[in-house]
Structure formats: structure tokens, C-alpha cells
Amino acid sequence: MNYSIAKFNDLIPSSLPFVEGKLEGHKERKNYSIVGPGVAEDSKQFIKIPKPHSFNLGAVSAMPKNGSGLHSHTTAEVFVIFSGKWRFYWGADGKNSTILNVGDIISMPTNMFRGFENVGEREGLIFVVLGGDDPGIVTWVPDVLIKAKKTGMALLNDNSLIDLTNEKMPEGKKLLEPISVDEIKKFNNYTVDELNAFISRLDNRSKVEFDLGNGFKSIQILGEKFQKKQIEPIIKHKTGFNFNILKAKKGKIENLTFKKPTVFFSQIGNWDIEVENKKINLGSKDTISIPINSNISIQINEKEEGHLNCVTQI
């Protein structure tokens, strides 16, 4: 059987995943690589499911007033709020921002600087889907690299991370120079109204649910297809993967087949997933990678409605 399970409680996080990890506002957080390596600069980051899927799945937890510095990606970056209240800000100056709550989803455009901060009262958790087997490197605004260097943390010209307080500069390597003012001008920016098109809020989804029968409904967040059904997505952003949410309280759907790499991760509820007659229980925050072309059924029997996130390569 070629499925893979990632129980959240078995994951090993990195507490210093990126160059700004010692700075105030960024150091009280943890980074998890669930499917694929993601973009962590920590070479020792534990990866639970390393097999390529054409996308990466990770998670970030942070204490209040902590999160990520302003950075940019070359591939899609989709955030799913699991717990807490988060402020997402963007642009080279980080002046524009919006608040996301539990269940909200944002698909950040590429070639744009973005950061996020836990503005809740307790530790929060978000899941992150990144496009591509190799989602590329992180590009930081110059201020992040300059301030990080003062703490001893620096990126080398091969984008490896080094702590200069207890490591010597490797022979033949040099520090990565911050990007120039002219390079910063090449990055895009968006108004708050423009970025709203890249957000799906939990409270606004009831009108776009698709009835799958047997107690199940589906919501298409990204991409235009679930199984053989063509469905208009809420967020019309080309990411390279489909993202939909299955909703149910009691019921079962059978004979699902995914012809491309697929993962499920539970937002709410305990789900019984049967893969070729093998039953697996998926609890909240847990992930399963589904074997291509296998026969699958999904069942739930809960007092409250559950949400199961599904990501599939296009």
C-alpha cells in the first residue's frame, strides 16, 4: 500500500527555519514540513512525506505578535487558517494588510512581498500549500536581511542559512547581498480591494456549496475540477493545484479515484478513509497522501460538521 500518513503530533518542527528567526516578532514560531521540503532555509528541517507531489504542504505555528517577515515566492503560496487570528500584510513597505480568522483561506500572488503575524491572544496555527516540487527560494526585503545579520543569522550566496555566532564562514562562500532598490521596483503590489479577490472567507461560502450526495458537500476554493465535475472556484488564481473542501457531519462517499497526486488534511473532525480496503482514521490536523488511481471511500460520524481539505495536482 503506497499511502503515507502524517499525524500532526508526530511532526518535528524547526524553531529556527528562516534567516529572521532570532528577531523580535519572528522567533516564537515553529515551521513544519509535511509534504515536500517547502522553502525552509533550515537544512535540518524534518520532512514527514518527502515524495514529490507537484506541490508542498506545510504548517506554521506562532505565539501572539510573532510570524514571518516580508518575503516573496516564485510559486503559489496558499494559507489556510486553522486556529487563531492572523494579520497578513504585503508590499515592499508592508503597509497594506487584512485580518484572517479560523477557516479563512488566502492565495497570495507570486512576485509580491508578504508577511503574516499572529494577532490573537494565544498560539495560532496555519497550514500552507506551496506550488511545485521545488517551490524555489525566498526573497527577503533588504531590511530583514540587514536586521537578521545583527543577530548572527545570515544567508549565503547558495541560499543556505548560517549562524555566524557559532559557525565560521565556509570556504568559497560569501554572504547573500540584499536586493537593490531597482530590483524591489520589479515586484508587484495590490490594494486591499484587489487582494480580496484572492481570499475566501469561511462566512461567505454557503452559497457555493456543491452537493455530492450521502451527506457530503464540496466547496471549490482553487482550480476548476473535483473528480469529473467542473466547478467554478471561489478564488480564480492559477496555482497548479486544485483545492476543495469536503463538508459533512454524518455520511459516506465511495468510489473516489484520483489520477494525480492528492493529499487530504483535516480541518475539523475525525474522518475514516478507506484506501483499497485499508481503513485509516484522520484526526484534526492530520494528513494522508493518497495513492494514484486507488479506490477510496470517506466516512464521518460526528455531532458537528467536519471540514476535510483536499489538494490535487492539476
N, C-alpha and C positions, 0 to 999 in steps of 0.2 A: 504494500500500500504506500503510495507516494504522497500522502498528505503530510503537512507539518503543522504542529500546534505551538503557539506561543502564549503560555499562561503569563499574564502580566506580572504576577507575584514572583515569577522565576526569572524575570529580566534583570540584567545587571546594568545600571545606568552609569554614565560618565558624569562626574561632578565638575569637570573642567573640560568641556567639549570644544570650546572655541576660544579665540585669542582674547576676548574681553572678559573671560571667566573670573578674573580676580577683581574686576571693577565693581564699585558700589552700584547696585541696581541690576547686576548681572550674575553675581557669584552664588546666590542662593537658588540655584536651579539644577535640574538633572535632565540629561538627554538620553533617550532610549532609541536604539536601532532595532526594529522588529523584523522588517523585511528589507533586505539590502542594507548597504552601508550608510545611506543618506549622504549628508555633506559634512559630518562631524570632522573637525580638524584634529581630534584626539586619535592618534594611530592605534591606541589600545582599546578603543570603543568596542564593546561586546555586541556582536550581531547574532540575533537568535536564528533567523532564517536567511542564510546568505544566497540562496538560489535566485538567479535573476528572474524578474517578473515583468520587466519593462517599466516598472515604477518602484518606488521605495515607500515603506511605511515606517514612521517613527512616532515618538511622543516626547513631549516636554512638560515637566512639572516645575513650578516655581513658587516661591514664597511671595507674600504681598510685596509690592514695589520692586519686583525683580522680573527679568525677562531677557529679551535679546536686543543687542544694539542694531543700529541701522545697517542693513546689508542688502545685497541683491543676488538673484539667482538667474541662471540662463535657461532653466526649465521650470515647469509649473510647480507651484507650492500652494497646497490646499490645507487650510486649518479647520479642524473640527473641535469645537469647544466641548470637552467632556465635563469639566467642573470649573467653577469659579467665574469671575468677571474679568474680562481682558480688554485692554485698550490697544488697538492696532494703529500705528502711526506710519506715515510714509513721506517720500520726497527726500531730497538730499539734506534738507533742514529739519525734517520730521515735524513740520507744523500742522499738517492735516491729520486728523485722527477720527476714529469711530470706536464705539464700545460694542463688544460682542458678549453674549451670555450663553448659558448652557444650551447645547443643541444647535447653535448658530454655526454657519459654515462660510468661510471666505476663501475665494480662489484668487490669490494675488497675481497680478500681471507680471510677466517677466520684464527685465530691463528697467526695474523700478526699485529704489531703495525702500525697505520696510523694516519695521521693528515691532515688538509687542511687549506688553507689560501687564502683570497681574495686578489689577486694581481692586481685587476683592479683599476680604478680611481674613482669608485662610489660604493654605496652599491650593493651587489650581492645577488642572491637567488639560492639555490639548493634544490631539493626535494630528499628525502631519503627513500628507501624501505628496511625494515629490516625483516629478516626471522623469522617465528614462532610467535605464540600468545604471548609467553613470550620470547623476544629476549635475555634474560639474563642480566647480569651486565657488566659494562665497567671495563676493567682492564687498569690501567694507568701505564706508565713508572714511576719509582720512583721519578725522578726529578720533575714531575708535582705535585705529592702529597706533596713533600717537599717544593716547592715554594708556593703552594697554602696555606699550613698551615701558612706561614708567613703573609698571608693576612687575616687570621682568618677562612678561609674555610677549612673544613676537612670532610672526610668520616668516619662514624662509622663502627664498625665491622659487622653491619647488612646492610651495604652499603647505609644507609641514610645520607643525607647531612646536615651539621650543620655549622652555622656561629658563631664561638667562640667569636666574638667581641660583640655579643648581646644575646647569648644563653649560658646557663650552660650545662655542660655535663650531659646527662640523667643518672639517677641512673641505675647501672648494665651494662652500655655500656662503650666501650673503642674505641680509635681511630684505624682505619684500618692501619695495618703496610704495608709499601711499599713491593712489591715482591722482592725476593732476586736475586742475580746475577745468581745463578743456575736456578732459575725459568725463568729468562729472556732468557736463552740459549735454552729453550724449544720452544720458539716462532720462526716461520719461517721468512725468508726474501726472497726477489726476486730481481733480476736485473731489470733494466729498460726494457730491451728486453723481459724478462719473463712476466712482468706485462702488457705489451702491448696486450697480449692475453686476458686480462680482460677488455679491453677498446673498445668501439665503438664510433668512431668519426663521427660527422654529415656529413662531406665532403666525407666519404667513403661508404655511404650506397646505392647509386643509383643503384648499380649492383645487390643488393639482395632484391629488392622490389618484393612483390608478388601481382599480380593484382587480386583484389576482384570483379572487375566489377563496373558499375554505378559510375565511377569516383573515386573509392576508391582503395588505395593500402595499403599493410601491410608490416611491417618490423619486423622480429622476432629477438629480442635482446637476450632474455634468454628463456630457455625451448624449447620444440620442437613441440608445438601444438597451433593452433588458431582455435577455433571451432572444426571441424572434420579433419582439414588439418594438416598433418605432415610437418613441415618446419624446415630446419636446422638453428639453431640460429647463430648469429654473435659471441656471447660470449658463449663458451662451459663450463659453470660453473654451477654446481648443487646448486641451491639456494632454491628449494622448491616451486618456483612460476614461471609462465610464464610471460614474459614482452614483449609486442609488441607495435608498434606504428602504428596507422591508419593515413594515409595521404590523404587529399582531399581538393579541392577548391570549387567545386560545385558537389553535388551528394547526393545519399541516399542509404543506405543498410538496408535491412529489415530482419525480422525473425531470429535475432540472439538470441541464448539461451545459458546461461552459467549455467552449472550444479554444479559449485563450487563457493565459494566467489570470487567476482570480483569488482574492482574499476576502474573508468576512471578518469584521471585528465588531464586537457587541458594545453598543452604546448603553442600552438598558435591557435587562432581562437575562434569563438563562435559556439557552437555545439548544435543542437536541438536533444535531446534524448527523445524518446517516450518509456515509460515503461507501458505496458498493457493499452494503450490508454491515458496515462497521459503524457503530454509534459513538459519537463524540459529544460531550457537553461543553458548550461555550458559555462561560460566565461573563459578566460585565467586565470590560477592558481586555478580554481575551481575543486572540486572533487565530484563524485557521487559513492555511493556504490549500486551495482545492486542486486536486489533480485534473489535468486537462482531459476532457471527454469522459469523465466518470459520471455515473448516475448518482444524483444527490436528492435527498429529501430534507426538509427543515420543519421542525415542530416546536411549538411553545405552548405552555400551560401555566399562565401566570394570573395574578389578581389585577396587575396593572399592565398597560400596554408596553410592549417591548419595542426597541429600535435596533435593527441589525444593519450595519453599514456594509456595503458591497462595492469593491473596486475591481474592475476588469479591464484588461488591455483592450484597446480598440483595434 
